[in-house]
Amino acid sequence: MPKLSPDAPFLHEGAQIANSDFGRYCEVGADARVLNSSFGDYSYCERLSDIANTTIGKFANIAAMTRIGPTDHPMTTASLHHFLYRSDDYFDDAAPDADFFAARAARRTVIGHDTWIGHGAIIKPEVSVGHGAIVAAGAVVTKDVPDWMIVAGCPAKPLRERFPAEIGARLMALSWWDWDHARLRRALPDFRALHVAQFLRRYES
């Protein structure tokens, strides 16, 4: 296992990064692609993840072979094909369509803190996945996911809340994901051992 660093993300072999930034203790899996995206502290993606135009919170857990913010083809023009916007790949005297690429990059996907995106899930552009939410393996998320919700299916639909609303509100108020590294280390035994309600009682001021 890699030793993660506060200074730079750990990039596994074959990882491709473009126009992206990372917080502390981040990791990018083998052969993953990250384009025009931002990872919050402690967030990671596993192998063969493909992430574009996405803002990811802290402590996000992104499983293998996920697709987040997949880019679209133009659907209102006479053709769907690359030659419309990657025109320089096909014609010596044509430039790429800068406006198309700018519009594509502006369609941000947002992943909240302490989320779990399951194996092979797809999350469409301009969708928000709330804090503490879980996206089941293989789900296709086309609509916003509320905080603490578990969703599954194609298209993804709510299964149940991860925590009751009262617990979720207390976790939001506690915002443990903003604690510094030393405080996280001190609380590690309690993170491991305590039920969420017990944890809240111990750490709420």
C-alpha positions in Angstrom: 0.0 0.0 0.0 1.2 3.5 -0.8 2.2 5.9 2.0 0.0 8.9 1.2 1.3 12.5 1.5 -0.1 15.9 2.4 2.0 17.4 -0.3 1.0 15.6 -3.6 -1.4 12.9 -4.7 -0.1 9.4 -5.0 -0.5 8.5 -8.6 -0.5 4.8 -9.5 0.9 3.5 -12.7 -0.8 4.8 -15.9 -2.8 7.5 -14.1 -3.5 10.4 -16.4 -4.1 13.9 -14.9 -5.0 17.1 -16.8 -6.0 20.5 -15.5 -6.8 19.1 -12.0 -5.9 19.8 -8.4 -5.7 17.7 -5.3 -5.9 18.3 -1.5 -3.9 16.4 1.1 -3.5 12.6 1.2 -5.2 12.0 -2.1 -4.7 8.9 -4.3 -5.5 8.2 -8.0 -5.7 4.5 -9.1 -3.9 2.7 -11.9 -4.9 3.8 -15.4 -7.5 6.3 -14.0 -8.1 9.5 -15.9 -8.9 12.8 -14.1 -9.6 15.8 -16.3 -10.5 19.4 -15.2 -11.4 18.2 -11.7 -10.7 18.9 -8.1 -10.2 16.4 -5.2 -10.7 17.4 -1.6 -8.4 16.2 1.2 -8.2 12.4 1.7 -10.3 11.6 -1.4 -9.3 8.9 -3.8 -10.4 7.0 -6.9 -9.6 3.4 -7.7 -8.3 1.9 -11.0 -9.8 2.8 -14.3 -11.9 5.5 -12.9 -12.8 8.2 -15.5 -13.5 11.6 -13.9 -14.1 14.8 -15.8 -15.3 18.3 -14.9 -16.0 17.3 -11.3 -15.6 18.9 -7.9 -15.1 16.3 -5.2 -15.3 16.9 -1.5 -13.2 15.5 1.3 -13.0 11.8 2.2 -14.7 10.7 -1.0 -14.4 6.9 -1.7 -14.6 6.3 -5.5 -14.5 2.7 -6.5 -12.9 1.1 -9.7 -14.3 1.6 -13.2 -16.5 4.5 -12.2 -17.4 7.3 -14.7 -18.1 10.7 -13.2 -19.1 13.7 -15.3 -18.9 11.8 -18.6 -18.7 14.2 -21.5 -21.6 14.4 -24.0 -21.7 14.5 -27.8 -23.7 17.3 -29.5 -27.3 16.0 -29.9 -29.0 18.9 -31.7 -26.7 19.1 -34.7 -26.8 17.0 -37.9 -24.0 14.7 -36.6 -22.9 13.5 -33.2 -19.4 12.8 -34.3 -16.0 14.0 -33.1 -15.2 15.7 -36.4 -17.6 18.6 -35.3 -15.5 19.6 -32.4 -12.2 17.7 -32.6 -11.9 19.0 -36.2 -8.2 19.4 -36.2 -7.9 15.6 -35.9 -9.5 15.3 -39.3 -8.8 18.4 -41.3 -5.4 20.2 -41.7 -7.1 23.6 -42.0 -9.8 23.3 -39.2 -9.4 24.3 -35.6 -11.1 22.5 -32.6 -14.4 24.0 -31.5 -13.3 26.0 -28.4 -16.9 27.0 -27.5 -18.0 23.4 -27.4 -15.2 22.4 -25.1 -15.8 25.4 -22.9 -19.5 24.5 -22.6 -18.7 20.9 -21.8 -16.2 21.9 -19.1 -18.7 24.2 -17.4 -21.2 21.4 -16.8 -19.8 20.5 -13.3 -20.6 17.4 -11.3 -20.3 17.8 -7.6 -19.5 15.0 -5.1 -19.9 15.7 -1.4 -17.8 14.9 1.6 -17.5 11.3 3.0 -19.3 9.8 0.0 -19.0 6.3 -1.5 -19.3 5.8 -5.2 -19.6 2.1 -5.9 -17.9 0.0 -8.6 -18.9 0.8 -12.1 -21.3 3.6 -11.2 -21.9 6.5 -13.6 -22.8 10.0 -12.5 -23.9 12.3 -15.2 -22.8 15.9 -15.7 -24.5 18.7 -13.6 -25.5 16.2 -10.9 -24.8 16.7 -7.2 -24.2 13.8 -4.8 -24.8 15.0 -1.3 -22.6 14.6 1.8 -22.4 11.1 3.2 -24.4 9.6 0.3 -23.8 6.2 -1.2 -24.1 5.3 -4.9 -24.5 1.6 -5.3 -22.4 -0.4 -7.8 -23.6 -0.1 -11.3 -25.9 2.7 -10.6 -26.5 5.4 -13.3 -27.1 8.7 -11.5 -29.1 11.2 -13.5 -30.6 13.4 -10.7 -29.2 15.0 -7.6 -28.8 12.7 -4.6 -29.6 14.2 -1.1 -27.2 14.1 1.8 -27.0 10.7 3.5 -29.1 9.0 0.8 -28.3 5.5 -0.6 -29.3 5.2 -4.3 -29.2 2.3 -6.7 -30.4 1.2 -10.1 -30.6 2.5 -13.7 -31.6 5.3 -13.4 -30.6 5.5 -9.8 -33.4 5.8 -7.3 -33.4 6.3 -3.5 -33.3 3.0 -1.4 -33.1 4.5 2.0 -31.4 7.1 4.1 -28.0 6.1 5.5 -28.8 7.9 8.8 -32.0 9.5 10.1 -32.3 13.2 9.4 -31.5 14.1 13.0 -28.2 12.2 12.9 -27.4 13.7 9.5 -27.9 17.2 10.8 -25.7 16.6 13.8 -22.9 15.2 11.6 -23.2 18.2 9.3 -22.9 20.5 12.4 -19.9 18.5 13.6 -18.2 18.5 10.2 -15.5 16.1 11.3 -14.1 16.2 7.7 -12.7 19.6 8.5 -10.7 18.4 11.5 -6.9 18.7 11.1 -4.8 15.6 10.7 -3.7 15.4 14.3 -7.3 15.5 15.6 -8.3 12.8 13.2 -5.5 10.6 14.5 -6.6 11.2 18.1 -10.2 10.3 17.3 -9.2 7.2 15.2 -10.0 4.7 17.9 -13.5 6.2 18.3 -14.1 6.3 14.5 -13.4 2.6 14.5 -15.2 1.5 17.6 -18.2 3.8 18.2 -21.6 3.8 16.6 -22.4 7.1 14.9 -24.7 8.2 17.7 -22.1 7.4 20.4 -19.4 9.2 18.3 -21.6 12.3 18.1 -22.3 12.3 21.8 -18.6 12.1 22.6 -17.5 14.9 20.2 -20.3 17.4 20.1 -19.4 20.4 22.2 
